Amino acid sequence: MNSSSVIAGCMRWGTWDAKYSSQEYATLIQQCIEHGITTFDHADIYGHYTTEAEFGKALALQPGIRGNIQLITKCGINLVTENRPQNTIKSYNTTAKHIVSSVEQSLKNFGTDYIDCLLIHRPDPLLNAAEVASAIDALLQSGKVLKFGVSNFLPHQSAFLQQHIKLSYNQIELSLTHTAPLLDGTLEFAMQHGTGIMVWSPLGQGIFAGDHPRKEALLKCLNLLAEKYQCHPSQIPIAWLNQLPCKPIPVVGSTQIDRIVQAKDALNIPLDREDWYLLLEVATGKEVA
Ligand SMILES: NC(=O)c1ccc[n+]([C@@H]2O[C@H](COP(=O)([O-])OP(=O)(O)OC[C@H]3O[C@@H](n4cnc5c(N)ncnc54)[C@H](OP(=O)(O)O)[C@@H]3O)[C@@H](O)[C@H]2O)c1
């Protein structure tokens, strides 16, 4: 899969936030494409299992569009919701049976015959690597899935699974409010094994909206640097991620086209090395050793 430089995260497009109509989905998809943002990130569970199908309805309004976009989706989490009455507790399921039926459902939801990239959503202590690999092999062979990867996997978990199957991507949380992957080996391990990194919540789920112990200090620093680099403060966290040698692809969660495009434009802002470390210092509350 050739991903666009920024991925549009669709978690908030439906019932979990914006509650867009099919026409609003279609408009936002079209606007993304016009700005070269052609890859869309989903999961079976988004909107309590409704967002994929809503996106599919919007695709149906635009015949011929499927070839111009790439669809990522995930499976492996079971949510408790009235849409899945059989689930009695939140749990993970990475059995072959579950993976295959989840993919079949996603294909139906999107109204497509292939998923560009399928990710296992979370590491599952009950995961049987050989079983996952054989299910994925069959999906790759059939052309129903073009690329396979994982999400939220630490290096040892990736190492275990990739003994059986190639991991094209690991989608992880990484931002100024979640810096652990900078030092836990996840990025180096991915680079060593040719696994692309996608980054979810690159703005810390909206540093600007949510609560964080370093929020005030971070906002002050972002505003200062925005002045220096003549950009919007929300572009600085994306520029900061883009300095990493693994060149992570941000999965941007905004539901507004201007903000999604702003994130893409942030990839052209080269931060000075000292500014990169200043942001790290402000984010973690301490200077490097
Ligand atoms: N693999 C996983 O386990 C996992 C977990 C969570 C999410 N994800 C993926 O990652 C995507 C992004 O996650 P996220 O939504 O938490 O990430 P985010 O991009 O860090 O945050 C987006 C949120 O910040 C708000 N925001 C406020 N000011 C903004 C600004 N200036 N620019 C952009 N956004 C601003 C957005 O509101 P507006 O909509 O009003 O702009 C939106 O609510 C999801 O859509 C999903 O595809 C993956």
The ligand as a Gaussian input file, in Angstrom:
#p B3LYP/6-31G(d) Opt

LIG

0 1
 N       -4.706000       2.119000      16.521000
 C       -5.293000       2.574000      17.606000
 O       -5.317000       1.918000      18.663000
 C       -5.949000       3.918000      17.552000
 C       -6.441000       4.516000      18.741000
 C       -7.041000       5.788000      18.648000
 C       -7.139000       6.431000      17.403000
 N       -6.662000       5.795000      16.279000
 C       -6.713000       6.465000      14.949000
 O       -6.053000       7.704000      15.072000
 C       -6.899000       8.757000      14.591000
 C       -6.561000      10.016000      15.299000
 O       -6.849000       9.919000      16.685000
 P       -7.308000      11.190000      17.522000
 O       -8.555000      11.731000      16.935000
 O       -7.295000      10.821000      18.943000
 O       -6.082000      12.160000      17.184000
 P       -5.608000      13.650000      17.180000
 O       -5.401000      14.009000      15.750000
 O       -4.475000      13.701000      18.122000
 O       -6.792000      14.543000      17.792000
 C       -7.886000      14.947000      17.028000
 C       -8.830000      15.689000      17.949000
 O       -8.228000      16.948000      18.270000
 C       -9.156000      17.984000      17.977000
 N       -8.439000      19.211000      17.613000
 C       -8.476000      20.369000      18.321000
 N       -7.749000      21.311000      17.728000
 C       -7.205000      20.780000      16.616000
 C       -6.366000      21.275000      15.593000
 N       -5.933000      22.527000      15.573000
 N       -6.007000      20.436000      14.609000
 C       -6.449000      19.150000      14.616000
 N       -7.258000      18.623000      15.569000
 C       -7.647000      19.435000      16.557000
 C      -10.014000      17.427000      16.852000
 O      -11.243000      18.156000      16.827000
 P      -11.931000      18.546000      15.399000
 O      -12.476000      17.281000      14.835000
 O      -13.010000      19.491000      15.808000
 O      -10.884000      19.189000      14.545000
 C      -10.174000      15.985000      17.298000
 O      -11.175000      15.891000      18.306000
 C       -8.324000       8.219000      14.793000
 O       -9.249000       8.832000      13.922000
 C       -8.139000       6.754000      14.466000
 O       -8.200000       6.581000      13.057000
 C       -6.058000       4.579000      16.337000

